[in-house]
Amino acid sequence: MIDRNVSMTALVEFQIRSDETTMDDWLEEWQKRAQDAFDAEPETTAYAAAVSLEDESCVFVYERYVRG
């Protein structure tokens, strides 16, 4: 059972397929979704993406919420 009254952090790794999109295009679209999360989800306290230094096709998404 998840306690919904505690904060939650998620770190997810995605591999971007170059045959479907570019990293820049993916990040541009993701930024729109991140802004939407900040505007529409008041319990979202952090939402960030970082491209891997070891593999440029991988991106890490960090999400932080006031309540899980």
C-alpha positions as CSV (number, residue, x, y, z in Angstrom):
1,M,0.0,0.0,0.0
2,I,1.3,3.4,-0.9
3,D,1.1,6.2,1.6
4,R,-0.3,9.1,-0.4
5,N,0.7,11.7,2.3
6,V,4.4,11.4,1.7
7,S,6.5,13.0,-1.1
8,M,7.5,10.9,-4.1
9,T,10.4,11.1,-6.5
10,A,10.7,9.2,-9.8
11,L,13.7,8.9,-12.0
12,V,13.0,7.3,-15.4
13,E,15.4,6.6,-18.3
14,F,14.2,6.7,-21.9
15,Q,16.1,5.7,-25.0
16,I,15.2,8.0,-27.9
17,R,15.1,6.2,-31.2
18,S,16.8,8.3,-33.9
19,D,14.6,6.7,-36.6
20,E,11.6,8.3,-34.9
21,T,12.7,11.7,-33.7
22,T,15.8,13.7,-32.7
23,M,16.8,14.4,-29.1
24,D,16.2,18.1,-29.7
25,D,12.7,17.5,-31.0
26,W,12.0,15.1,-28.1
27,L,13.2,17.6,-25.5
28,E,11.2,20.4,-27.1
29,E,8.0,18.3,-26.9
30,W,8.9,17.2,-23.4
31,Q,9.3,20.8,-22.3
32,K,5.7,21.5,-23.3
33,R,4.6,18.6,-21.1
34,A,6.7,19.7,-18.2
35,Q,5.3,23.2,-18.4
36,D,1.8,21.7,-18.5
37,A,2.6,19.7,-15.3
38,F,3.7,22.8,-13.5
39,D,0.6,24.7,-14.6
40,A,-2.0,22.0,-14.0
41,E,-0.5,19.8,-11.3
42,P,0.0,21.9,-8.2
43,E,1.6,19.0,-6.3
44,T,4.5,18.7,-8.9
45,T,7.5,20.4,-7.3
46,A,10.2,19.4,-9.8
47,Y,10.2,18.1,-13.4
48,A,13.5,17.9,-15.2
49,A,15.2,16.1,-18.1
50,A,18.9,15.4,-18.6
51,V,20.7,13.8,-21.6
52,S,23.1,11.1,-20.6
53,L,26.8,12.0,-21.0
54,E,27.6,8.3,-21.8
55,D,24.9,7.6,-24.4
56,E,23.4,10.6,-26.2
57,S,20.3,8.5,-27.1
58,C,19.3,8.3,-23.4
59,V,17.5,10.9,-21.4
60,F,16.7,10.8,-17.7
61,V,13.5,12.3,-16.5
62,Y,13.3,13.4,-12.8
63,E,9.9,14.1,-11.3
64,R,9.1,15.2,-7.7
65,Y,5.7,15.3,-6.1
66,V,4.4,16.7,-2.8
67,R,2.3,13.5,-2.3
68,G,2.8,10.1,-3.9
